[in-house]
């Protein structure tokens, strides 16, 4: 079932309006379906970003270049999906009567971006950032995700 461009514009390009929970679930599922393949490709390419000339790695490694070009594209997609998610979720928070719907809608993407940064940073500074920081950040992300899914997708209000 195709969605017309006006509906896509309403759901993802503006935070004005309100939507029901079924619409939010479908819209959030569509965003997850967009980001999932990009994430899987990044999992395959991310080992190639570990490039160290002192270990004897060649100066130019083609797969390292591919991985870093891909991460730029991936970052752009993540930001587009995050903005679309905030716009979609703000509509649902507004429909539920929450104050500051845009701020609440931005909580999950903000925490997800911070958790991604923690996962990236910790192996590079392991001597000053213990692994339990990553676990703590993951726990916060899970809590925010569960609350958001309940509040926007399962709540009967």
C-alpha positions as CSV (number, residue, x, y, z in Angstrom):
1,X,0.0,0.0,0.0
2,X,1.6,3.2,-1.1
3,X,1.4,6.5,0.8
4,X,1.0,9.7,-1.1
5,X,3.6,12.5,-0.8
6,X,1.2,14.8,1.1
7,X,0.8,12.1,3.8
8,X,4.6,11.6,4.0
9,X,5.2,15.3,4.3
10,X,2.6,15.6,7.1
11,X,4.0,12.6,9.1
12,X,7.7,13.3,8.7
13,X,8.5,16.9,7.7
14,X,6.5,18.9,10.2
15,X,5.8,18.5,13.9
16,X,2.4,20.1,13.7
17,X,-0.8,18.1,14.0
18,X,-1.6,15.0,15.9
19,X,-1.9,11.3,15.1
20,X,-3.3,8.1,16.7
21,X,-1.2,5.2,18.0
22,X,-1.7,3.0,15.0
23,X,-0.4,5.7,12.7
24,X,2.6,6.2,15.0
25,X,3.4,2.5,15.1
26,X,3.2,2.3,11.3
27,X,5.3,5.4,10.9
28,X,7.9,4.4,13.4
29,X,8.1,0.9,11.8
30,X,8.7,2.5,8.4
31,X,11.6,4.5,9.9
32,X,13.0,1.4,11.5
33,X,12.8,-0.4,8.2
34,X,14.8,2.4,6.6
35,X,17.6,2.4,9.2
36,X,17.9,-1.3,9.7
37,X,19.8,-2.2,6.4
38,X,22.1,0.8,6.9
39,X,22.9,-0.4,10.4
40,X,23.6,-4.0,9.2
41,X,25.9,-2.7,6.5
42,X,27.7,-0.6,9.1
43,X,28.2,-3.7,11.3
44,X,30.0,-5.3,8.3
45,X,32.1,-2.3,7.5
46,X,33.0,-1.0,10.9
47,X,36.0,-3.4,11.5
48,X,37.7,-1.8,8.6
49,X,37.8,1.6,10.4
50,X,40.5,0.1,12.7
51,X,43.5,1.3,10.7
52,X,46.9,1.7,12.4
53,X,50.0,2.4,10.5
54,X,52.2,1.4,13.4
55,X,50.9,-2.2,13.1
56,X,52.1,-2.3,9.5
57,X,48.8,-1.6,7.8
58,X,49.3,-0.1,4.4
59,X,49.1,3.7,4.1
60,X,46.0,3.4,1.8
61,X,43.6,0.6,2.5
62,X,40.7,0.6,0.0
63,X,38.2,-1.0,2.5
64,X,39.1,1.6,5.1
65,X,38.3,4.3,2.6
66,X,35.0,2.6,1.7
67,X,34.1,2.3,5.4
68,X,34.7,6.0,6.1
69,X,32.8,7.1,3.0
70,X,29.9,4.8,4.1
71,X,29.9,6.2,7.6
72,X,29.4,9.7,6.2
73,X,26.4,8.5,4.3
74,X,25.1,6.5,7.3
75,X,25.4,9.5,9.6
76,X,23.4,11.6,7.1
77,X,20.7,8.9,7.0
78,X,20.6,8.6,10.8
79,X,20.1,12.4,11.1
80,X,17.3,12.4,8.6
81,X,15.6,9.5,10.3
82,X,16.0,11.1,13.7
83,X,14.4,14.4,12.5
84,X,11.6,12.4,10.9
85,X,11.1,10.4,14.1
86,X,10.9,13.6,16.2
87,X,8.3,15.1,13.9
88,X,6.3,11.9,13.9
89,X,6.5,11.4,17.7
90,X,5.7,15.1,18.5
91,X,2.4,14.6,16.8
92,X,1.6,11.6,19.0
93,X,2.7,13.3,22.2
94,X,0.5,16.3,21.3
95,X,-2.4,14.0,20.7
96,X,-1.9,12.5,24.2
97,X,-1.9,16.0,25.7
98,X,1.7,16.1,26.8
99,X,3.3,19.5,27.4
100,X,6.5,20.2,25.3
101,X,5.8,17.4,22.7
102,X,8.8,18.2,20.6
103,X,11.2,17.9,23.6
104,X,9.7,14.6,24.6
105,X,9.8,13.4,21.0
106,X,13.5,14.3,20.8
107,X,14.4,12.3,23.9
108,X,14.8,8.9,22.3
109,X,16.9,10.1,19.3
110,X,19.1,12.2,21.6
111,X,19.8,9.2,23.9
112,X,20.3,6.9,20.9
113,X,22.9,9.3,19.4
114,X,24.7,9.6,22.8
115,X,24.7,5.8,23.2
116,X,26.2,5.5,19.7
117,X,28.9,8.0,20.6
118,X,29.7,6.1,23.8
119,X,29.9,2.8,21.9
120,X,32.3,4.4,19.4
121,X,34.4,6.3,22.0
122,X,34.9,3.7,24.7
123,X,37.2,1.3,22.8
124,X,39.4,4.2,21.8
125,X,39.8,5.5,25.4
126,X,39.3,2.3,27.4
127,X,41.9,3.4,29.9
128,X,39.8,6.3,31.1
129,X,36.3,5.1,30.2
130,X,35.4,1.7,31.7
131,X,33.0,-0.6,29.8
132,X,30.3,-0.2,32.5
133,X,29.7,3.3,31.1
134,X,28.6,1.6,27.8
135,X,26.3,-0.8,29.8
136,X,24.8,2.2,31.7
137,X,24.2,4.1,28.5
138,X,22.6,1.0,27.0
139,X,20.3,0.6,30.0
140,X,19.2,4.2,29.7
141,X,18.5,3.7,26.0
142,X,16.4,0.6,26.7
143,X,14.4,2.4,29.4
144,X,13.7,5.4,27.2
145,X,12.8,3.1,24.2
146,X,10.4,1.0,26.3
147,X,8.8,4.1,27.8
148,X,8.4,5.7,24.4
149,X,7.0,2.6,22.7
150,X,4.5,2.2,25.6
151,X,3.5,5.8,25.7
152,X,3.2,6.4,22.0
153,X,2.3,2.9,20.6
154,X,0.6,1.0,23.4
155,X,-1.1,3.6,25.6
156,X,-4.8,3.6,25.2
157,X,-5.3,7.3,26.0
